[in-house]
Amino acid sequence: MPLSVHYPNGHSIHMNPNNLTTEMKGNTLSIYLQTDLRNEPVLVEMEIVRK
């Protein structure tokens, strides 16, 4: 997954760590954790910018 994800609705998302899968539907951002991370605490830093 790239460091920067640009969505057609005008949002740009920069995430750390950058290996998480995301999906944006309307105003809802879903972050999908890898199977080996589901029972561990995960700190996700993100910056969402509207163009």
C-alpha distance matrix in Angstrom:
0.0 3.8 6.6 8.3 8.3 11.7 13.6 16.9 19.0 18.8 16.4 13.8 11.8 10.8 9.9 11.0 10.0 6.4 5.7 7.3 7.2 9.2 11.9 14.5 18.0 20.7 20.9 19.1 15.6 14.7 12.5 12.3 13.0 12.9 16.5 17.4 16.7 18.7 22.0 20.9 20.8 17.4 17.3 14.6 15.2 14.1 15.7 16.2 18.1 20.1 20.8
3.8 0.0 3.8 5.4 6.5 9.9 12.6 15.8 18.1 17.2 14.8 11.8 10.2 8.8 9.1 10.6 10.4 6.7 8.0 9.8 10.1 11.1 13.5 15.2 18.9 21.0 21.0 19.8 16.4 16.3 14.4 15.1 15.9 16.2 19.9 20.5 19.4 21.6 24.7 23.2 22.6 18.9 18.1 15.1 14.7 13.3 14.1 14.7 16.0 18.1 18.4
6.6 3.8 0.0 3.8 6.7 10.1 13.2 16.7 18.3 16.8 14.0 10.5 8.4 5.9 6.4 7.8 8.5 5.5 8.4 10.1 11.3 11.8 14.5 15.7 19.5 21.2 20.5 19.5 16.0 16.4 14.3 15.7 16.2 17.0 20.7 21.0 19.3 21.5 24.3 22.4 21.2 17.4 16.0 12.9 11.8 10.4 11.1 12.4 13.8 16.5 17.1
8.3 5.4 3.8 0.0 3.8 6.6 9.9 13.3 14.8 13.1 10.5 6.9 5.8 4.7 7.1 9.9 11.2 8.3 11.1 11.7 12.0 11.3 13.2 13.6 17.2 18.5 18.0 17.6 14.4 15.6 14.4 16.3 17.6 18.9 22.7 23.4 21.5 23.3 26.2 24.5 23.1 19.3 17.6 14.1 12.6 10.1 9.7 10.1 10.8 13.1 13.4
8.3 6.5 6.7 3.8 0.0 3.8 6.5 10.0 11.7 10.7 8.4 5.8 5.3 6.5 8.6 11.9 12.9 9.8 11.7 11.4 10.5 9.0 10.1 10.3 13.8 15.3 15.3 14.9 12.0 13.3 12.8 14.8 16.8 18.3 22.0 23.3 21.6 22.8 26.0 24.8 23.6 19.9 18.6 14.9 14.0 11.1 10.7 9.8 10.6 12.0 12.6
11.7 9.9 10.1 6.6 3.8 0.0 3.8 6.7 8.6 7.4 6.1 4.5 6.5 8.9 11.6 15.2 16.5 13.6 15.5 14.9 13.4 11.3 11.1 10.2 13.1 13.9 14.3 14.8 12.7 14.7 15.1 17.4 19.8 21.6 25.2 26.8 24.9 25.9 29.2 28.1 26.7 23.1 21.6 17.8 16.6 13.2 11.9 9.9 9.6 9.9 9.7
13.6 12.6 13.2 9.9 6.5 3.8 0.0 3.8 5.5 5.9 5.4 6.2 8.1 11.4 13.6 17.3 18.4 15.8 17.1 15.7 13.6 10.8 9.4 7.6 9.8 10.5 11.6 12.3 11.0 13.2 14.5 16.9 19.8 21.9 25.2 27.2 25.4 25.8 29.2 28.6 27.3 23.9 22.7 18.9 18.0 14.6 13.4 10.6 10.5 9.8 10.1
16.9 15.8 16.7 13.3 10.0 6.7 3.8 0.0 3.8 5.4 7.2 9.1 11.7 15.0 17.4 21.1 22.3 19.5 20.7 19.3 16.9 14.1 12.0 9.8 10.7 10.7 12.6 14.0 13.6 15.9 17.7 20.0 23.2 25.2 28.4 30.6 28.9 29.1 32.6 32.1 30.9 27.5 26.4 22.6 21.7 18.1 16.6 13.5 12.6 10.8 10.4
19.0 18.1 18.3 14.8 11.7 8.6 5.5 3.8 0.0 3.8 5.9 9.1 11.7 15.4 17.7 21.5 22.9 20.7 22.1 20.3 18.0 14.7 12.4 9.2 9.4 8.2 9.7 12.0 12.3 15.3 17.6 20.3 23.6 26.0 29.1 31.4 29.3 29.2 32.5 32.0 30.5 27.3 25.9 22.2 21.1 17.5 15.7 12.2 11.2 8.7 9.1
18.8 17.2 16.8 13.1 10.7 7.4 5.9 5.4 3.8 0.0 3.8 6.8 10.1 13.5 16.4 20.2 22.0 19.8 21.9 20.5 18.8 15.6 14.1 11.2 12.3 11.0 11.4 13.7 13.5 16.7 18.4 21.4 24.3 26.8 30.1 32.0 29.8 30.0 33.2 32.3 30.4 27.0 25.2 21.5 19.8 16.0 13.6 10.2 8.3 5.7 5.3
16.4 14.8 14.0 10.5 8.4 6.1 5.4 7.2 5.9 3.8 0.0 3.8 6.5 10.1 12.8 16.6 18.4 16.6 18.8 17.3 16.0 12.8 12.0 9.3 11.4 10.6 10.1 11.7 10.8 14.0 15.3 18.5 21.2 23.8 27.2 28.8 26.4 26.7 29.8 28.7 26.7 23.3 21.4 17.7 16.0 12.2 10.0 6.6 5.6 4.5 6.1
13.8 11.8 10.5 6.9 5.8 4.5 6.2 9.1 9.1 6.8 3.8 0.0 3.8 6.8 10.0 13.7 15.6 13.6 16.2 15.3 14.6 12.1 12.3 10.7 13.6 13.6 12.9 13.7 11.7 14.4 14.8 17.8 20.0 22.2 25.9 27.1 24.8 25.6 28.6 27.2 25.2 21.6 19.6 15.8 13.8 10.2 8.0 5.7 5.2 6.4 7.3
11.8 10.2 8.4 5.8 5.3 6.5 8.1 11.7 11.7 10.1 6.5 3.8 0.0 3.8 6.4 10.1 12.0 10.4 13.1 12.0 11.9 9.6 10.8 10.0 13.4 14.1 12.8 12.7 9.9 12.1 11.8 14.8 16.6 19.0 22.6 23.7 21.1 22.1 24.9 23.4 21.4 17.8 15.8 12.0 10.3 6.8 5.7 4.6 6.5 8.9 10.7
10.8 8.8 5.9 4.7 6.5 8.9 11.4 15.0 15.4 13.5 10.1 6.8 3.8 0.0 3.8 7.1 9.3 7.9 11.3 11.2 12.1 10.9 13.1 13.1 16.8 17.7 16.2 15.7 12.5 14.0 12.6 15.2 16.2 18.2 21.9 22.4 19.9 21.4 24.0 22.0 20.0 16.3 14.0 10.4 8.3 5.5 5.3 6.7 8.6 11.8 13.2
9.9 9.1 6.4 7.1 8.6 11.6 13.6 17.4 17.7 16.4 12.8 10.0 6.4 3.8 0.0 3.8 5.8 5.3 8.6 8.2 10.1 9.7 12.6 13.5 17.2 18.6 17.0 15.6 12.0 12.6 10.4 12.6 13.0 15.0 18.6 18.9 16.2 17.9 20.3 18.3 16.4 12.6 10.6 7.0 5.8 4.5 6.7 8.8 11.6 14.8 16.7
11.0 10.6 7.8 9.9 11.9 15.2 17.3 21.1 21.5 20.2 16.6 13.7 10.1 7.1 3.8 0.0 3.0 4.9 8.0 8.6 11.5 12.1 15.5 16.8 20.4 22.0 20.2 18.5 14.9 14.8 11.9 13.5 12.8 14.3 17.7 17.2 14.5 16.7 18.7 16.2 14.3 10.6 8.4 5.9 5.2 6.4 9.2 12.0 14.9 18.3 20.1
10.0 10.4 8.5 11.2 12.9 16.5 18.4 22.3 22.9 22.0 18.4 15.6 12.0 9.3 5.8 3.0 0.0 3.8 5.7 6.8 10.3 11.7 15.4 17.4 21.0 23.0 21.5 19.3 15.6 14.8 11.4 12.2 10.9 11.8 15.2 14.5 12.1 14.7 16.8 14.3 13.0 9.4 8.3 6.5 7.4 8.9 11.9 14.4 17.4 20.6 22.4
6.4 6.7 5.5 8.3 9.8 13.6 15.8 19.5 20.7 19.8 16.6 13.6 10.4 7.9 5.3 4.9 3.8 0.0 3.8 5.7 8.4 9.9 13.5 15.6 19.3 21.5 20.6 18.6 14.8 14.1 11.1 11.8 11.4 12.0 15.8 15.7 13.9 16.3 18.9 17.0 16.1 12.4 11.7 9.1 9.5 9.6 12.0 13.8 16.3 19.2 20.7
5.7 8.0 8.4 11.1 11.7 15.5 17.1 20.7 22.1 21.9 18.8 16.2 13.1 11.3 8.6 8.0 5.7 3.8 0.0 3.8 6.6 9.5 13.1 16.0 19.5 22.2 21.6 19.2 15.4 13.8 10.5 9.9 9.1 8.9 12.5 12.7 11.5 14.1 16.9 15.5 15.5 12.2 12.6 10.6 12.2 12.5 15.2 16.6 19.4 22.0 23.4
7.3 9.8 10.1 11.7 11.4 14.9 15.7 19.3 20.3 20.5 17.3 15.3 12.0 11.2 8.2 8.6 6.8 5.7 3.8 0.0 3.8 6.4 10.1 13.1 16.4 19.3 18.6 15.8 12.1 10.2 6.8 6.3 6.2 7.2 11.0 12.0 10.3 11.9 15.1 14.2 14.0 10.7 11.4 9.1 11.3 11.3 14.2 15.2 18.3 20.6 22.5
7.2 10.1 11.3 12.0 10.5 13.4 13.6 16.9 18.0 18.8 16.0 14.6 11.9 12.1 10.1 11.5 10.3 8.4 6.6 3.8 0.0 3.8 7.0 10.4 13.6 16.7 16.7 13.9 10.5 8.3 5.9 5.2 7.1 8.3 11.8 13.8 12.5 13.3 16.9 16.7 16.7 13.7 14.4 11.8 13.7 12.9 15.3 15.2 18.1 19.8 21.6
9.2 11.1 11.8 11.3 9.0 11.3 10.8 14.1 14.7 15.6 12.8 12.1 9.6 10.9 9.7 12.1 11.7 9.9 9.5 6.4 3.8 0.0 3.8 6.8 10.1 13.0 12.9 10.3 6.9 5.5 4.6 6.1 9.1 11.4 14.6 16.7 14.9 15.1 18.7 18.4 17.8 14.7 14.9 11.8 13.1 11.4 13.3 12.5 15.3 16.7 18.7
11.9 13.5 14.5 13.2 10.1 11.1 9.4 12.0 12.4 14.1 12.0 12.3 10.8 13.1 12.6 15.5 15.4 13.5 13.1 10.1 7.0 3.8 0.0 3.8 6.6 9.9 10.6 8.2 5.8 5.1 6.7 8.3 11.9 14.2 17.0 19.6 17.9 17.5 21.1 21.3 20.7 17.9 18.0 14.9 15.9 13.7 14.9 13.2 15.5 16.0 18.0
14.5 15.2 15.7 13.6 10.3 10.2 7.6 9.8 9.2 11.2 9.3 10.7 10.0 13.1 13.5 16.8 17.4 15.6 16.0 13.1 10.4 6.8 3.8 0.0 3.8 6.4 7.2 5.8 4.6 6.3 9.0 11.4 14.9 17.6 20.4 22.9 20.9 20.4 23.7 23.7 22.6 19.8 19.3 16.0 16.4 13.6 14.0 11.4 13.3 13.1 15.3
18.0 18.9 19.5 17.2 13.8 13.1 9.8 10.7 9.4 12.3 11.4 13.6 13.4 16.8 17.2 20.4 21.0 19.3 19.5 16.4 13.6 10.1 6.6 3.8 0.0 3.8 6.1 5.3 6.6 8.1 11.5 13.7 17.4 20.1 22.5 25.3 23.4 22.3 25.6 26.0 25.0 22.5 22.2 19.1 19.6 16.9 17.0 14.1 15.6 14.7 16.9
20.7 21.0 21.2 18.5 15.3 13.9 10.5 10.7 8.2 11.0 10.6 13.6 14.1 17.7 18.6 22.0 23.0 21.5 22.2 19.3 16.7 13.0 9.9 6.4 3.8 0.0 3.8 5.6 8.1 10.7 14.2 16.8 20.4 23.3 25.7 28.4 26.2 25.1 28.2 28.4 27.0 24.5 23.8 20.6 20.6 17.6 17.0 13.7 14.6 13.0 15.3
20.9 21.0 20.5 18.0 15.3 14.3 11.6 12.6 9.7 11.4 10.1 12.9 12.8 16.2 17.0 20.2 21.5 20.6 21.6 18.6 16.7 12.9 10.6 7.2 6.1 3.8 0.0 3.8 6.6 9.9 13.2 16.3 19.5 22.8 25.3 27.6 25.0 23.9 26.7 26.6 24.8 22.4 21.3 18.3 18.0 15.2 14.6 11.4 12.8 11.7 14.7
19.1 19.8 19.5 17.6 14.9 14.8 12.3 14.0 12.0 13.7 11.7 13.7 12.7 15.7 15.6 18.5 19.3 18.6 19.2 15.8 13.9 10.3 8.2 5.8 5.3 5.6 3.8 0.0 3.8 6.4 9.8 12.8 16.0 19.4 21.7 24.0 21.5 20.2 23.1 23.2 21.7 19.4 18.8 16.0 16.5 14.1 14.5 12.0 14.3 14.0 17.1
15.6 16.4 16.0 14.4 12.0 12.7 11.0 13.6 12.3 13.5 10.8 11.7 9.9 12.5 12.0 14.9 15.6 14.8 15.4 12.1 10.5 6.9 5.8 4.6 6.6 8.1 6.6 3.8 0.0 3.8 6.6 9.9 13.0 16.3 18.9 21.1 18.6 17.7 20.8 20.6 19.0 16.4 15.8 12.8 13.4 11.1 12.1 10.1 13.0 13.6 16.6
14.7 16.3 16.4 15.6 13.3 14.7 13.2 15.9 15.3 16.7 14.0 14.4 12.1 14.0 12.6 14.8 14.8 14.1 13.8 10.2 8.3 5.5 5.1 6.3 8.1 10.7 9.9 6.4 3.8 0.0 3.8 6.5 9.8 13.0 15.4 17.8 15.5 14.5 17.7 17.9 17.0 14.6 14.9 12.3 13.9 12.5 14.3 13.1 16.2 17.1 20.0
12.5 14.4 14.3 14.4 12.8 15.1 14.5 17.7 17.6 18.4 15.3 14.8 11.8 12.6 10.4 11.9 11.4 11.1 10.5 6.8 5.9 4.6 6.7 9.0 11.5 14.2 13.2 9.8 6.6 3.8 0.0 3.8 6.4 9.8 12.5 14.5 12.1 11.6 14.9 14.8 14.0 11.3 11.9 9.5 11.7 11.0 13.6 13.4 16.8 18.5 21.1
12.3 15.1 15.7 16.3 14.8 17.4 16.9 20.0 20.3 21.4 18.5 17.8 14.8 15.2 12.6 13.5 12.2 11.8 9.9 6.3 5.2 6.1 8.3 11.4 13.7 16.8 16.3 12.8 9.9 6.5 3.8 0.0 3.8 6.6 9.1 11.6 9.9 9.3 13.0 13.5 13.6 11.5 13.1 11.4 14.2 14.0 16.9 16.9 20.3 21.9 24.4
13.0 15.9 16.2 17.6 16.8 19.8 19.8 23.2 23.6 24.3 21.2 20.0 16.6 16.2 13.0 12.8 10.9 11.4 9.1 6.2 7.1 9.1 11.9 14.9 17.4 20.4 19.5 16.0 13.0 9.8 6.4 3.8 0.0 3.8 6.4 8.1 6.1 6.2 9.8 10.0 10.7 8.8 11.2 10.4 13.8 14.6 18.0 18.7 22.2 24.3 26.8
12.9 16.2 17.0 18.9 18.3 21.6 21.9 25.2 26.0 26.8 23.8 22.2 19.0 18.2 15.0 14.3 11.8 12.0 8.9 7.2 8.3 11.4 14.2 17.6 20.1 23.3 22.8 19.4 16.3 13.0 9.8 6.6 3.8 0.0 3.8 5.5 5.4 6.6 10.0 10.4 12.1 10.6 13.4 13.0 16.3 17.3 20.7 21.6 25.0 27.1 29.3
16.5 19.9 20.7 22.7 22.0 25.2 25.2 28.4 29.1 30.1 27.2 25.9 22.6 21.9 18.6 17.7 15.2 15.8 12.5 11.0 11.8 14.6 17.0 20.4 22.5 25.7 25.3 21.7 18.9 15.4 12.5 9.1 6.4 3.8 0.0 3.8 5.4 5.5 8.4 10.0 12.6 12.3 15.6 15.8 19.4 20.7 24.1 25.0 28.4 30.5 32.8
17.4 20.5 21.0 23.4 23.3 26.8 27.2 30.6 31.4 32.0 28.8 27.1 23.7 22.4 18.9 17.2 14.5 15.7 12.7 12.0 13.8 16.7 19.6 22.9 25.3 28.4 27.6 24.0 21.1 17.8 14.5 11.6 8.1 5.5 3.8 0.0 3.8 5.8 7.3 8.0 11.1 11.1 14.5 15.5 19.0 20.9 24.5 26.0 29.5 31.9 34.2
16.7 19.4 19.3 21.5 21.6 24.9 25.4 28.9 29.3 29.8 26.4 24.8 21.1 19.9 16.2 14.5 12.1 13.9 11.5 10.3 12.5 14.9 17.9 20.9 23.4 26.2 25.0 21.5 18.6 15.5 12.1 9.9 6.1 5.4 5.4 3.8 0.0 3.8 5.6 5.2 7.6 7.3 10.9 12.0 15.7 17.7 21.4 23.0 26.6 29.2 31.7
18.7 21.6 21.5 23.3 22.8 25.9 25.8 29.1 29.2 30.0 26.7 25.6 22.1 21.4 17.9 16.7 14.7 16.3 14.1 11.9 13.3 15.1 17.5 20.4 22.3 25.1 23.9 20.2 17.7 14.5 11.6 9.3 6.2 6.6 5.5 5.8 3.8 0.0 3.8 5.6 7.9 8.5 12.1 13.2 17.0 18.8 22.4 23.5 27.2 29.5 32.3
22.0 24.7 24.3 26.2 26.0 29.2 29.2 32.6 32.5 33.2 29.8 28.6 24.9 24.0 20.3 18.7 16.8 18.9 16.9 15.1 16.9 18.7 21.1 23.7 25.6 28.2 26.7 23.1 20.8 17.7 14.9 13.0 9.8 10.0 8.4 7.3 5.6 3.8 0.0 3.8 6.9 9.1 12.8 14.8 18.6 20.9 24.6 26.0 29.8 32.2 35.1
20.9 23.2 22.4 24.5 24.8 28.1 28.6 32.1 32.0 32.3 28.7 27.2 23.4 22.0 18.3 16.2 14.3 17.0 15.5 14.2 16.7 18.4 21.3 23.7 26.0 28.4 26.6 23.2 20.6 17.9 14.8 13.5 10.0 10.4 10.0 8.0 5.2 5.6 3.8 0.0 3.8 6.2 9.8 12.4 16.0 18.7 22.5 24.4 28.1 30.8 33.7
20.8 22.6 21.2 23.1 23.6 26.7 27.3 30.9 30.5 30.4 26.7 25.2 21.4 20.0 16.4 14.3 13.0 16.1 15.5 14.0 16.7 17.8 20.7 22.6 25.0 27.0 24.8 21.7 19.0 17.0 14.0 13.6 10.7 12.1 12.6 11.1 7.6 7.9 6.9 3.8 0.0 3.8 6.8 9.8 13.1 16.1 19.8 21.9 25.6 28.4 31.4
17.4 18.9 17.4 19.3 19.9 23.1 23.9 27.5 27.3 27.0 23.3 21.6 17.8 16.3 12.6 10.6 9.4 12.4 12.2 10.7 13.7 14.7 17.9 19.8 22.5 24.5 22.4 19.4 16.4 14.6 11.3 11.5 8.8 10.6 12.3 11.1 7.3 8.5 9.1 6.2 3.8 0.0 3.8 6.3 9.8 12.6 16.3 18.5 22.2 25.1 27.9
17.3 18.1 16.0 17.6 18.6 21.6 22.7 26.4 25.9 25.2 21.4 19.6 15.8 14.0 10.6 8.4 8.3 11.7 12.6 11.4 14.4 14.9 18.0 19.3 22.2 23.8 21.3 18.8 15.8 14.9 11.9 13.1 11.2 13.4 15.6 14.5 10.9 12.1 12.8 9.8 6.8 3.8 0.0 3.8 6.5 9.8 13.4 16.0 19.5 22.7 25.5
14.6 15.1 12.9 14.1 14.9 17.8 18.9 22.6 22.2 21.5 17.7 15.8 12.0 10.4 7.0 5.9 6.5 9.1 10.6 9.1 11.8 11.8 14.9 16.0 19.1 20.6 18.3 16.0 12.8 12.3 9.5 11.4 10.4 13.0 15.8 15.5 12.0 13.2 14.8 12.4 9.8 6.3 3.8 0.0 3.8 6.4 10.1 12.5 16.0 19.2 21.9
15.2 14.7 11.8 12.6 14.0 16.6 18.0 21.7 21.1 19.8 16.0 13.8 10.3 8.3 5.8 5.2 7.4 9.5 12.2 11.3 13.7 13.1 15.9 16.4 19.6 20.6 18.0 16.5 13.4 13.9 11.7 14.2 13.8 16.3 19.4 19.0 15.7 17.0 18.6 16.0 13.1 9.8 6.5 3.8 0.0 3.8 7.1 10.1 13.4 16.8 19.4
14.1 13.3 10.4 10.1 11.1 13.2 14.6 18.1 17.5 16.0 12.2 10.2 6.8 5.5 4.5 6.4 8.9 9.6 12.5 11.3 12.9 11.4 13.7 13.6 16.9 17.6 15.2 14.1 11.1 12.5 11.0 14.0 14.6 17.3 20.7 20.9 17.7 18.8 20.9 18.7 16.1 12.6 9.8 6.4 3.8 0.0 3.7 6.4 9.8 13.1 15.7
15.7 14.1 11.1 9.7 10.7 11.9 13.4 16.6 15.7 13.6 10.0 8.0 5.7 5.3 6.7 9.2 11.9 12.0 15.2 14.2 15.3 13.3 14.9 14.0 17.0 17.0 14.6 14.5 12.1 14.3 13.6 16.9 18.0 20.7 24.1 24.5 21.4 22.4 24.6 22.5 19.8 16.3 13.4 10.1 7.1 3.7 0.0 3.8 6.4 10.0 12.5
16.2 14.7 12.4 10.1 9.8 9.9 10.6 13.5 12.2 10.2 6.6 5.7 4.6 6.7 8.8 12.0 14.4 13.8 16.6 15.2 15.2 12.5 13.2 11.4 14.1 13.7 11.4 12.0 10.1 13.1 13.4 16.9 18.7 21.6 25.0 26.0 23.0 23.5 26.0 24.4 21.9 18.5 16.0 12.5 10.1 6.4 3.8 0.0 3.8 6.7 9.7
18.1 16.0 13.8 10.8 10.6 9.6 10.5 12.6 11.2 8.3 5.6 5.2 6.5 8.6 11.6 14.9 17.4 16.3 19.4 18.3 18.1 15.3 15.5 13.3 15.6 14.6 12.8 14.3 13.0 16.2 16.8 20.3 22.2 25.0 28.4 29.5 26.6 27.2 29.8 28.1 25.6 22.2 19.5 16.0 13.4 9.8 6.4 3.8 0.0 3.8 6.2
20.1 18.1 16.5 13.1 12.0 9.9 9.8 10.8 8.7 5.7 4.5 6.4 8.9 11.8 14.8 18.3 20.6 19.2 22.0 20.6 19.8 16.7 16.0 13.1 14.7 13.0 11.7 14.0 13.6 17.1 18.5 21.9 24.3 27.1 30.5 31.9 29.2 29.5 32.2 30.8 28.4 25.1 22.7 19.2 16.8 13.1 10.0 6.7 3.8 0.0 3.8
20.8 18.4 17.1 13.4 12.6 9.7 10.1 10.4 9.1 5.3 6.1 7.3 10.7 13.2 16.7 20.1 22.4 20.7 23.4 22.5 21.6 18.7 18.0 15.3 16.9 15.3 14.7 17.1 16.6 20.0 21.1 24.4 26.8 29.3 32.8 34.2 31.7 32.3 35.1 33.7 31.4 27.9 25.5 21.9 19.4 15.7 12.5 9.7 6.2 3.8 0.0
